Amino acid sequence: MAKEDSQFRMEGEVVEVLPNAMFKVKIDDTENIVLGVISGKMRQHNIKILLGDRVEIEFSVYDLTRGRITRRR
């Protein structure tokens, strides 16, 4: 199984900012709140995420409660 096959992306809104570059994100379609962590490229390029920002979050099929934030919209 390739890496892209085992991941899927959704969009949401940041509802809470936590320490260590973690965020609580409300997913649009399901209204669930998940834990999001900034991806490495976003840290490397010093992209800031604020409360209320729209983000794209990438999940593994194994854990749907945690995701990696890959893009700020």
N, CA, C and O atoms as a CHARMM CRD file, in Angstrom:
* protein
*
  292
    1    1 MET  N      0.84600  -1.17200   0.00000 PROA 1      0.00000
    2    1 MET  CA     0.00000   0.00000   0.00000 PROA 1      0.00000
    3    1 MET  C      0.89600   1.24200   0.00000 PROA 1      0.00000
    4    1 MET  O      1.79600   1.36800   0.83100 PROA 1      0.00000
    5    2 ALA  N      0.64600   2.13700  -0.92100 PROA 2      0.00000
    6    2 ALA  CA     1.43600   3.35200  -1.02900 PROA 2      0.00000
    7    2 ALA  C      1.02400   4.35600   0.04400 PROA 2      0.00000
    8    2 ALA  O     -0.04200   4.24100   0.64800 PROA 2      0.00000
    9    3 LYS  N      1.88500   5.33200   0.26500 PROA 3      0.00000
   10    3 LYS  CA     1.61700   6.32000   1.30200 PROA 3      0.00000
   11    3 LYS  C      0.36100   7.13200   0.99200 PROA 3      0.00000
   12    3 LYS  O     -0.41700   7.41000   1.90400 PROA 3      0.00000
   13    4 GLU  N      0.14000   7.52100  -0.26300 PROA 4      0.00000
   14    4 GLU  CA    -1.02900   8.31700  -0.62200 PROA 4      0.00000
   15    4 GLU  C     -2.33000   7.51900  -0.48700 PROA 4      0.00000
   16    4 GLU  O     -3.38900   8.10000  -0.24800 PROA 4      0.00000
   17    5 ASP  N     -2.25600   6.20500  -0.63700 PROA 5      0.00000
   18    5 ASP  CA    -3.45500   5.37900  -0.53900 PROA 5      0.00000
   19    5 ASP  C     -3.99200   5.31700   0.87900 PROA 5      0.00000
   20    5 ASP  O     -5.19200   5.12300   1.07200 PROA 5      0.00000
   21    6 SER  N     -3.14000   5.47600   1.86600 PROA 6      0.00000
   22    6 SER  CA    -3.56600   5.30900   3.24900 PROA 6      0.00000
   23    6 SER  C     -3.89700   6.64700   3.92900 PROA 6      0.00000
   24    6 SER  O     -4.00500   6.69400   5.15400 PROA 6      0.00000
   25    7 GLN  N     -4.05900   7.73000   3.16200 PROA 7      0.00000
   26    7 GLN  CA    -4.36400   9.03000   3.74200 PROA 7      0.00000
   27    7 GLN  C     -5.49700   9.69100   2.98300 PROA 7      0.00000
   28    7 GLN  O     -5.68200   9.44800   1.79000 PROA 7      0.00000
   29    8 PHE  N     -6.26000  10.53100   3.68000 PROA 8      0.00000
   30    8 PHE  CA    -7.26900  11.32800   3.00200 PROA 8      0.00000
   31    8 PHE  C     -7.33600  12.70300   3.64500 PROA 8      0.00000
   32    8 PHE  O     -6.91000  12.88600   4.78600 PROA 8      0.00000
   33    9 ARG  N     -7.87500  13.67100   2.90600 PROA 9      0.00000
   34    9 ARG  CA    -7.85800  15.07300   3.33100 PROA 9      0.00000
   35    9 ARG  C     -9.26700  15.60000   3.52200 PROA 9      0.00000
   36    9 ARG  O    -10.20200  15.20200   2.82800 PROA 9      0.00000
   37   10 MET  N     -9.39700  16.51600   4.49000 PROA 10     0.00000
   38   10 MET  CA   -10.65500  17.19800   4.73800 PROA 10     0.00000
   39   10 MET  C    -10.34400  18.64600   5.08900 PROA 10     0.00000
   40   10 MET  O     -9.20100  18.98900   5.38900 PROA 10     0.00000
   41   11 GLU  N    -11.36200  19.48600   5.05000 PROA 11     0.00000
   42   11 GLU  CA   -11.18400  20.88200   5.43300 PROA 11     0.00000
   43   11 GLU  C    -11.93200  21.15700   6.72000 PROA 11     0.00000
   44   11 GLU  O    -12.92500  20.50300   7.04000 PROA 11     0.00000
   45   12 GLY  N    -11.42900  22.14900   7.45800 PROA 12     0.00000
   46   12 GLY  CA   -12.06600  22.52100   8.70400 PROA 12     0.00000
   47   12 GLY  C    -11.64600  23.90000   9.14600 PROA 12     0.00000
   48   12 GLY  O    -10.95500  24.62000   8.42500 PROA 12     0.00000
   49   13 GLU  N    -12.07700  24.26000  10.35000 PROA 13     0.00000
   50   13 GLU  CA   -11.79500  25.57600  10.91200 PROA 13     0.00000
   51   13 GLU  C    -11.15700  25.40100  12.28700 PROA 13     0.00000
   52   13 GLU  O    -11.59900  24.56900  13.08000 PROA 13     0.00000
   53   14 VAL  N    -10.11800  26.18300  12.56800 PROA 14     0.00000
   54   14 VAL  CA    -9.43000  26.12400  13.84700 PROA 14     0.00000
   55   14 VAL  C    -10.32600  26.74600  14.91500 PROA 14     0.00000
   56   14 VAL  O    -10.74000  27.89900  14.79700 PROA 14     0.00000
   57   15 VAL  N    -10.62200  25.96100  15.96900 PROA 15     0.00000
   58   15 VAL  CA   -11.48900  26.46100  17.03700 PROA 15     0.00000
   59   15 VAL  C    -10.74100  26.69800  18.34300 PROA 15     0.00000
   60   15 VAL  O    -11.23700  27.40400  19.22200 PROA 15     0.00000
   61   16 GLU  N     -9.54400  26.11200  18.47800 PROA 16     0.00000
   62   16 GLU  CA    -8.75600  26.32200  19.69400 PROA 16     0.00000
   63   16 GLU  C     -7.27500  26.16200  19.37100 PROA 16     0.00000
   64   16 GLU  O     -6.88600  25.26100  18.62700 PROA 16     0.00000
   65   17 VAL  N     -6.45700  27.03900  19.93400 PROA 17     0.00000
   66   17 VAL  CA    -5.00500  26.97900  19.75100 PROA 17     0.00000
   67   17 VAL  C     -4.40100  26.37600  21.01000 PROA 17     0.00000
   68   17 VAL  O     -4.65700  26.85300  22.11500 PROA 17     0.00000
   69   18 LEU  N     -3.60100  25.32800  20.84400 PROA 18     0.00000
   70   18 LEU  CA    -2.96600  24.62600  21.95200 PROA 18     0.00000
   71   18 LEU  C     -1.45000  24.82000  21.88400 PROA 18     0.00000
   72   18 LEU  O     -0.93800  25.24800  20.84900 PROA 18     0.00000
   73   19 PRO  N     -0.73000  24.51900  22.94700 PROA 19     0.00000
   74   19 PRO  CA     0.73700  24.64000  22.90800 PROA 19     0.00000
   75   19 PRO  C      1.37600  23.63700  21.95000 PROA 19     0.00000
   76   19 PRO  O      0.73200  22.68200  21.51600 PROA 19     0.00000
   77   20 ASN  N      2.63500  23.86200  21.62900 PROA 20     0.00000
   78   20 ASN  CA     3.45500  22.98300  20.78800 PROA 20     0.00000
   79   20 ASN  C      2.89400  22.81300  19.38200 PROA 20     0.00000
   80   20 ASN  O      2.92800  21.71300  18.83000 PROA 20     0.00000
   81   21 ALA  N      2.38200  23.88600  18.80300 PROA 21     0.00000
   82   21 ALA  CA     1.88800  23.90400  17.42100 PROA 21     0.00000
   83   21 ALA  C      0.78300  22.88000  17.19400 PROA 21     0.00000
   84   21 ALA  O      0.72700  22.23800  16.14500 PROA 21     0.00000
   85   22 MET  N     -0.09700  22.73300  18.18600 PROA 22     0.00000
   86   22 MET  CA    -1.26300  21.86100  18.06400 PROA 22     0.00000
   87   22 MET  C     -2.51900  22.71600  18.04900 PROA 22     0.00000
   88   22 MET  O     -2.56600  23.79300  18.64300 PROA 22     0.00000
   89   23 PHE  N     -3.53500  22.21500  17.35800 PROA 23     0.00000
   90   23 PHE  CA    -4.78000  22.96000  17.20800 PROA 23     0.00000
   91   23 PHE  C     -5.95400  22.00100  17.27500 PROA 23     0.00000
   92   23 PHE  O     -5.84000  20.84200  16.87600 PROA 23     0.00000
   93   24 LYS  N     -7.08600  22.48500  17.78000 PROA 24     0.00000
   94   24 LYS  CA    -8.33000  21.73800  17.67300 PROA 24     0.00000
   95   24 LYS  C     -9.06000  22.27500  16.45200 PROA 24     0.00000
   96   24 LYS  O     -9.27400  23.48000  16.31900 PROA 24     0.00000
   97   25 VAL  N     -9.44000  21.36000  15.55800 PROA 25     0.00000
   98   25 VAL  CA   -10.03100  21.73000  14.27300 PROA 25     0.00000
   99   25 VAL  C    -11.41700  21.10200  14.17900 PROA 25     0.00000
  100   25 VAL  O    -11.58600  19.90900  14.43300 PROA 25     0.00000
  101   26 LYS  N    -12.41000  21.91700  13.81100 PROA 26     0.00000
  102   26 LYS  CA   -13.76700  21.41600  13.58800 PROA 26     0.00000
  103   26 LYS  C    -13.89700  21.08000  12.10700 PROA 26     0.00000
  104   26 LYS  O    -13.77200  21.95900  11.25400 PROA 26     0.00000
  105   27 ILE  N    -14.14600  19.81600  11.80400 PROA 27     0.00000
  106   27 ILE  CA   -14.27000  19.34700  10.42300 PROA 27     0.00000
  107   27 ILE  C    -15.62900  19.77700   9.87500 PROA 27     0.00000
  108   27 ILE  O    -16.63700  19.70100  10.57800 PROA 27     0.00000
  109   28 ASP  N    -15.65600  20.22900   8.61600 PROA 28     0.00000
  110   28 ASP  CA   -16.87200  20.77100   8.01200 PROA 28     0.00000
  111   28 ASP  C    -17.99600  19.75400   7.88100 PROA 28     0.00000
  112   28 ASP  O    -19.10300  19.99400   8.36500 PROA 28     0.00000
  113   29 ASP  N    -17.73500  18.63900   7.24400 PROA 29     0.00000
  114   29 ASP  CA   -18.79600  17.69500   6.88900 PROA 29     0.00000
  115   29 ASP  C    -19.41000  17.00200   8.10000 PROA 29     0.00000
  116   29 ASP  O    -20.62100  16.78700   8.13900 PROA 29     0.00000
  117   30 THR  N    -18.59400  16.65200   9.08400 PROA 30     0.00000
  118   30 THR  CA   -19.06500  15.82300  10.18800 PROA 30     0.00000
  119   30 THR  C    -19.28900  16.58100  11.48500 PROA 30     0.00000
  120   30 THR  O    -19.88000  16.03600  12.41700 PROA 30     0.00000
  121   31 GLU  N    -18.83200  17.82100  11.56700 PROA 31     0.00000
  122   31 GLU  CA   -18.92900  18.63500  12.79200 PROA 31     0.00000
  123   31 GLU  C    -18.14400  18.03500  13.96200 PROA 31     0.00000
  124   31 GLU  O    -18.37400  18.41800  15.10900 PROA 31     0.00000
  125   32 ASN  N    -17.22600  17.10500  13.69600 PROA 32     0.00000
  126   32 ASN  CA   -16.36600  16.55400  14.73700 PROA 32     0.00000
  127   32 ASN  C    -15.19900  17.48700  14.99000 PROA 32     0.00000
  128   32 ASN  O    -14.79000  18.23900  14.10600 PROA 32     0.00000
  129   33 ILE  N    -14.66400  17.43500  16.20400 PROA 33     0.00000
  130   33 ILE  CA   -13.47300  18.22000  16.54900 PROA 33     0.00000
  131   33 ILE  C    -12.30800  17.25000  16.69500 PROA 33     0.00000
  132   33 ILE  O    -12.38200  16.28900  17.46100 PROA 33     0.00000
  133   34 VAL  N    -11.22500  17.50800  15.95000 PROA 34     0.00000
  134   34 VAL  CA   -10.05200  16.63800  15.95000 PROA 34     0.00000
  135   34 VAL  C     -8.81800  17.45300  16.33200 PROA 34     0.00000
  136   34 VAL  O     -8.84000  18.68400  16.31300 PROA 34     0.00000
  137   35 LEU  N     -7.75800  16.75500  16.67400 PROA 35     0.00000
  138   35 LEU  CA    -6.49100  17.38200  17.02800 PROA 35     0.00000
  139   35 LEU  C     -5.61900  17.46500  15.78500 PROA 35     0.00000
  140   35 LEU  O     -5.40300  16.46000  15.10800 PROA 35     0.00000
  141   36 GLY  N     -5.11700  18.65900  15.48100 PROA 36     0.00000
  142   36 GLY  CA    -4.27400  18.85500  14.30900 PROA 36     0.00000
  143   36 GLY  C     -2.89100  19.36100  14.69400 PROA 36     0.00000
  144   36 GLY  O     -2.74700  20.16900  15.61000 PROA 36     0.00000
  145   37 VAL  N     -1.88200  18.87800  13.98700 PROA 37     0.00000
  146   37 VAL  CA    -0.49300  19.26700  14.21300 PROA 37     0.00000
  147   37 VAL  C      0.03500  19.86200  12.91400 PROA 37     0.00000
  148   37 VAL  O     -0.29400  19.37200  11.83400 PROA 37     0.00000
  149   38 ILE  N      0.84300  20.90400  13.00100 PROA 38     0.00000
  150   38 ILE  CA     1.39500  21.53600  11.80300 PROA 38     0.00000
  151   38 ILE  C      2.39400  20.59400  11.13700 PROA 38     0.00000
  152   38 ILE  O      3.22200  19.98300  11.81200 PROA 38     0.00000
  153   39 SER  N      2.31500  20.47600   9.81100 PROA 39     0.00000
  154   39 SER  CA     3.24800  19.63200   9.07300 PROA 39     0.00000
  155   39 SER  C      4.64000  20.27100   9.05500 PROA 39     0.00000
  156   39 SER  O      4.79700  21.45500   9.35500 PROA 39     0.00000
  157   40 GLY  N      5.62600  19.48400   8.70300 PROA 40     0.00000
  158   40 GLY  CA     7.01500  19.93200   8.72800 PROA 40     0.00000
  159   40 GLY  C      7.31800  21.08900   7.79600 PROA 40     0.00000
  160   40 GLY  O      8.06700  21.99500   8.16200 PROA 40     0.00000
  161   41 LYS  N      6.74000  21.07600   6.58000 PROA 41     0.00000
  162   41 LYS  CA     6.99400  22.16100   5.63000 PROA 41     0.00000
  163   41 LYS  C      6.40200  23.47800   6.11900 PROA 41     0.00000
  164   41 LYS  O      6.97000  24.54100   5.87200 PROA 41     0.00000
  165   42 MET  N      5.26600  23.41600   6.81100 PROA 42     0.00000
  166   42 MET  CA     4.67300  24.64100   7.33400 PROA 42     0.00000
  167   42 MET  C      5.52700  25.21600   8.46700 PROA 42     0.00000
  168   42 MET  O      5.65400  26.43400   8.59800 PROA 42     0.00000
  169   43 ARG  N      6.10400  24.34500   9.27400 PROA 43     0.00000
  170   43 ARG  CA     7.03000  24.80800  10.32300 PROA 43     0.00000
  171   43 ARG  C      8.28900  25.39700   9.69900 PROA 43     0.00000
  172   43 ARG  O      8.78800  26.43100  10.14500 PROA 43     0.00000
  173   44 GLN  N      8.79400  24.73800   8.67100 PROA 44     0.00000
  174   44 GLN  CA    10.02800  25.15800   8.02000 PROA 44     0.00000
  175   44 GLN  C      9.88000  26.54600   7.39000 PROA 44     0.00000
  176   44 GLN  O     10.80300  27.35800   7.46000 PROA 44     0.00000
  177   45 HSD  N      8.73500  26.81800   6.78100 PROA 45     0.00000
  178   45 HSD  CA     8.51000  28.10400   6.12800 PROA 45     0.00000
  179   45 HSD  C      7.83100  29.12300   7.03300 PROA 45     0.00000
  180   45 HSD  O      7.43800  30.19900   6.58400 PROA 45     0.00000
  181   46 ASN  N      7.69400  28.77500   8.32300 PROA 46     0.00000
  182   46 ASN  CA     7.20900  29.68900   9.36000 PROA 46     0.00000
  183   46 ASN  C      5.81800  30.24300   9.04100 PROA 46     0.00000
  184   46 ASN  O      5.57700  31.44200   9.18600 PROA 46     0.00000
  185   47 ILE  N      4.90600  29.37300   8.60700 PROA 47     0.00000
  186   47 ILE  CA     3.53100  29.76900   8.31000 PROA 47     0.00000
  187   47 ILE  C      2.73700  29.74700   9.60700 PROA 47     0.00000
  188   47 ILE  O      2.72000  28.74300  10.32000 PROA 47     0.00000
  189   48 LYS  N      2.08800  30.84500   9.90300 PROA 48     0.00000
  190   48 LYS  CA     1.33600  30.98200  11.14600 PROA 48     0.00000
  191   48 LYS  C     -0.11800  30.57100  10.93100 PROA 48     0.00000
  192   48 LYS  O     -0.69900  30.83500   9.87800 PROA 48     0.00000
  193   49 ILE  N     -0.69300  29.93100  11.92900 PROA 49     0.00000
  194   49 ILE  CA    -2.10300  29.57400  11.91800 PROA 49     0.00000
  195   49 ILE  C     -2.74200  30.22300  13.13100 PROA 49     0.00000
  196   49 ILE  O     -2.24300  30.11100  14.25100 PROA 49     0.00000
  197   50 LEU  N     -3.85600  30.90500  12.89100 PROA 50     0.00000
  198   50 LEU  CA    -4.54200  31.63000  13.95800 PROA 50     0.00000
  199   50 LEU  C     -5.93600  31.04900  14.18500 PROA 50     0.00000
  200   50 LEU  O     -6.43000  30.25700  13.38300 PROA 50     0.00000
  201   51 LEU  N     -6.54600  31.44500  15.26600 PROA 51     0.00000
  202   51 LEU  CA    -7.89900  31.03000  15.59500 PROA 51     0.00000
  203   51 LEU  C     -8.86000  31.48700  14.50100 PROA 51     0.00000
  204   51 LEU  O     -8.83700  32.65300  14.10800 PROA 51     0.00000
  205   52 GLY  N     -9.69700  30.58900  14.00900 PROA 52     0.00000
  206   52 GLY  CA   -10.65700  30.91800  12.96700 PROA 52     0.00000
  207   52 GLY  C    -10.17600  30.69200  11.55200 PROA 52     0.00000
  208   52 GLY  O    -10.95500  30.85900  10.61300 PROA 52     0.00000
  209   53 ASP  N     -8.91600  30.31600  11.36200 PROA 53     0.00000
  210   53 ASP  CA    -8.39100  30.05700  10.01600 PROA 53     0.00000
  211   53 ASP  C     -8.98300  28.77800   9.44200 PROA 53     0.00000
  212   53 ASP  O     -9.25400  27.82400  10.17200 PROA 53     0.00000
  213   54 ARG  N     -9.18100  28.76700   8.13200 PROA 54     0.00000
  214   54 ARG  CA    -9.61000  27.57200   7.41500 PROA 54     0.00000
  215   54 ARG  C     -8.34300  26.78800   7.05500 PROA 54     0.00000
  216   54 ARG  O     -7.39300  27.35900   6.51900 PROA 54     0.00000
  217   55 VAL  N     -8.32700  25.49200   7.34500 PROA 55     0.00000
  218   55 VAL  CA    -7.14500  24.66700   7.09000 PROA 55     0.00000
  219   55 VAL  C     -7.54800  23.37900   6.39200 PROA 55     0.00000
  220   55 VAL  O     -8.69300  22.93400   6.47500 PROA 55     0.00000
  221   56 GLU  N     -6.57900  22.79500   5.70300 PROA 56     0.00000
  222   56 GLU  CA    -6.73300  21.47200   5.11200 PROA 56     0.00000
  223   56 GLU  C     -5.97000  20.50200   6.00200 PROA 56     0.00000
  224   56 GLU  O     -4.79500  20.71900   6.29900 PROA 56     0.00000
  225   57 ILE  N     -6.63100  19.44100   6.42600 PROA 57     0.00000
  226   57 ILE  CA    -6.01900  18.50100   7.36400 PROA 57     0.00000
  227   57 ILE  C     -6.00700  17.11300   6.73300 PROA 57     0.00000
  228   57 ILE  O     -6.97400  16.69600   6.09500 PROA 57     0.00000
  229   58 GLU  N     -4.90400  16.41100   6.92000 PROA 58     0.00000
  230   58 GLU  CA    -4.67400  15.11000   6.30400 PROA 58     0.00000
  231   58 GLU  C     -4.67800  14.04900   7.39700 PROA 58     0.00000
  232   58 GLU  O     -3.98600  14.18800   8.40600 PROA 58     0.00000
  233   59 PHE  N     -5.45900  12.98700   7.19600 PROA 59     0.00000
  234   59 PHE  CA    -5.60100  11.92700   8.19000 PROA 59     0.00000
  235   59 PHE  C     -4.99700  10.62900   7.69000 PROA 59     0.00000
  236   59 PHE  O     -4.91600  10.39200   6.48500 PROA 59     0.00000
  237   60 SER  N     -4.57400   9.79000   8.62400 PROA 60     0.00000
  238   60 SER  CA    -4.23000   8.41200   8.34100 PROA 60     0.00000
  239   60 SER  C     -5.49700   7.58300   8.54100 PROA 60     0.00000
  240   60 SER  O     -6.37000   7.97000   9.31800 PROA 60     0.00000
  241   61 VAL  N     -5.60400   6.47300   7.86700 PROA 61     0.00000
  242   61 VAL  CA    -6.78300   5.63300   8.03500 PROA 61     0.00000
  243   61 VAL  C     -6.78800   4.92200   9.38500 PROA 61     0.00000
  244   61 VAL  O     -7.81300   4.37500   9.79100 PROA 61     0.00000
  245   62 TYR  N     -5.66000   4.92200  10.07900 PROA 62     0.00000
  246   62 TYR  CA    -5.55500   4.21600  11.34800 PROA 62     0.00000
  247   62 TYR  C     -6.02500   5.04300  12.53200 PROA 62     0.00000
  248   62 TYR  O     -6.51300   4.48100  13.51200 PROA 62     0.00000
  249   63 ASP  N     -5.89300   6.37400  12.47000 PROA 63     0.00000
  250   63 ASP  CA    -6.29800   7.23200  13.58500 PROA 63     0.00000
  251   63 ASP  C     -7.01200   8.45200  13.02500 PROA 63     0.00000
  252   63 ASP  O     -6.37600   9.34600  12.46600 PROA 63     0.00000
  253   64 LEU  N     -8.32300   8.49000  13.17100 PROA 64     0.00000
  254   64 LEU  CA    -9.11500   9.58600  12.62400 PROA 64     0.00000
  255   64 LEU  C     -9.32800  10.71100  13.62200 PROA 64     0.00000
  256   64 LEU  O    -10.05700  11.65900  13.33000 PROA 64     0.00000
  257   65 THR  N     -8.71000  10.62700  14.79300 PROA 65     0.00000
  258   65 THR  CA    -8.84500  11.69800  15.79200 PROA 65     0.00000
  259   65 THR  C     -7.67900  12.67500  15.74700 PROA 65     0.00000
  260   65 THR  O     -7.75800  13.75000  16.34200 PROA 65     0.00000
  261   66 ARG  N     -6.60200  12.32800  15.05700 PROA 66     0.00000
  262   66 ARG  CA    -5.42700  13.19400  14.92300 PROA 66     0.00000
  263   66 ARG  C     -5.09900  13.35600  13.44700 PROA 66     0.00000
  264   66 ARG  O     -5.22700  12.41600  12.66100 PROA 66     0.00000
  265   67 GLY  N     -4.67400  14.55800  13.08200 PROA 67     0.00000
  266   67 GLY  CA    -4.33400  14.80200  11.69300 PROA 67     0.00000
  267   67 GLY  C     -3.17100  15.76900  11.56500 PROA 67     0.00000
  268   67 GLY  O     -2.73600  16.38100  12.54100 PROA 67     0.00000
  269   68 ARG  N     -2.67900  15.89300  10.34300 PROA 68     0.00000
  270   68 ARG  CA    -1.57300  16.79200  10.02700 PROA 68     0.00000
  271   68 ARG  C     -2.11500  17.93800   9.18900 PROA 68     0.00000
  272   68 ARG  O     -2.71400  17.71600   8.13700 PROA 68     0.00000
  273   69 ILE  N     -1.90600  19.16200   9.65300 PROA 69     0.00000
  274   69 ILE  CA    -2.36900  20.34700   8.92200 PROA 69     0.00000
  275   69 ILE  C     -1.37000  20.60700   7.80300 PROA 69     0.00000
  276   69 ILE  O     -0.18800  20.84400   8.05200 PROA 69     0.00000
  277   70 THR  N     -1.86400  20.56100   6.55300 PROA 70     0.00000
  278   70 THR  CA    -0.97300  20.67900   5.40400 PROA 70     0.00000
  279   70 THR  C     -1.11300  21.99600   4.67800 PROA 70     0.00000
  280   70 THR  O     -0.21700  22.37400   3.92400 PROA 70     0.00000
  281   71 ARG  N     -2.21800  22.71700   4.88200 PROA 71     0.00000
  282   71 ARG  CA    -2.41800  23.97000   4.14000 PROA 71     0.00000
  283   71 ARG  C     -3.34800  24.88400   4.90900 PROA 71     0.00000
  284   71 ARG  O     -4.30600  24.43900   5.54200 PROA 71     0.00000
  285   72 ARG  N     -3.04700  26.17800   4.84300 PROA 72     0.00000
  286   72 ARG  CA    -3.93400  27.20900   5.39100 PROA 72     0.00000
  287   72 ARG  C     -4.64500  27.89200   4.23900 PROA 72     0.00000
  288   72 ARG  O     -4.00500  28.31500   3.27600 PROA 72     0.00000
  289   73 ARG  N     -5.94100  28.00300   4.32700 PROA 73     0.00000
  290   73 ARG  CA    -6.72700  28.59500   3.22000 PROA 73     0.00000
  291   73 ARG  C     -7.02100  30.05000   3.47000 PROA 73     0.00000
  292   73 ARG  O     -7.66800  30.69900   2.64800 PROA 73     0.00000
